[in-house]
Amino acid sequence: ASTMLTVQNALQTSVVCTFVLFLKLLFSNLYLGHTKNKAGTRVAEDTYQEQGGNLTADEHERRKEAQDRAQRVVSNDLENIPIGLLVAWGSFDAISYSVVAMGNELEAAIGAFIALLAVFTGCRVLHTAMYMSGIGLARSLVYLISILSLLGLVILSMYAAFK
């Protein structure tokens, strides 16, 4: 007997992926704070925290580069994750409000939704790991796949909404 995919499965996927992306964004922000500590670039009122004093010029530059990379990761997250979650939850709404209209296409739509959202989430996590590791070309490919998965979710939303 095969197990049917339901709107509940789509909801569970949405909640889990939202949680994973929240944790990923939290990690990125905490790591940025850590790199600011190491580089000694925190704001004045945070001087009670470890600072990067007494560093050689080379070590200070290396720590500043790590901070800059962490800042780019956070900026990229803020440019992509909020809109990605908006698209994902909008797609979930379009499917869940179109259950009757979707008819026998509902399970396929839910399967596509789950796959596309999982790909987006996985790509965002991979993108951060590659960014932190200085991997360029593969990171760009992962970014493209994440954008294509969002495009797929938008198309799925339109299909469900106008079915």
Secondary structure as the mmCIF struct_conf table of DSSP 4:
data_model
#
loop_
_struct_conf.conf_type_id
_struct_conf.id
_struct_conf.beg_label_comp_id
_struct_conf.beg_label_asym_id
_struct_conf.beg_label_seq_id
_struct_conf.end_label_comp_id
_struct_conf.end_label_asym_id
_struct_conf.end_label_seq_id
HELX_LH_PP_P HELX_LH_PP_P1 SER A 2 LEU A 5
HELX_RH_AL_P HELX_RH_AL_P1 VAL A 7 ALA A 39
TURN_TY1_P TURN_TY1_P1 GLY A 40 GLY A 40
BEND BEND1 ARG A 42 ARG A 42
HELX_RH_3T_P HELX_RH_3T_P1 ALA A 44 ASP A 46
TURN_TY1_P TURN_TY1_P2 THR A 47 TYR A 48
BEND BEND2 GLN A 49 GLN A 49
BEND BEND3 ASN A 54 ASN A 54
HELX_RH_AL_P HELX_RH_AL_P2 ALA A 57 TYR A 97
TURN_TY1_P TURN_TY1_P3 SER A 98 SER A 98
HELX_RH_AL_P HELX_RH_AL_P3 VAL A 99 MET A 102
HELX_RH_3T_P HELX_RH_3T_P2 GLY A 103 GLU A 105
HELX_RH_AL_P HELX_RH_AL_P4 LEU A 106 SER A 133
TURN_TY1_P TURN_TY1_P4 GLY A 134 GLY A 134
HELX_RH_AL_P HELX_RH_AL_P5 LEU A 137 ALA A 161
TURN_TY1_P TURN_TY1_P5 PHE A 162 PHE A 162
#
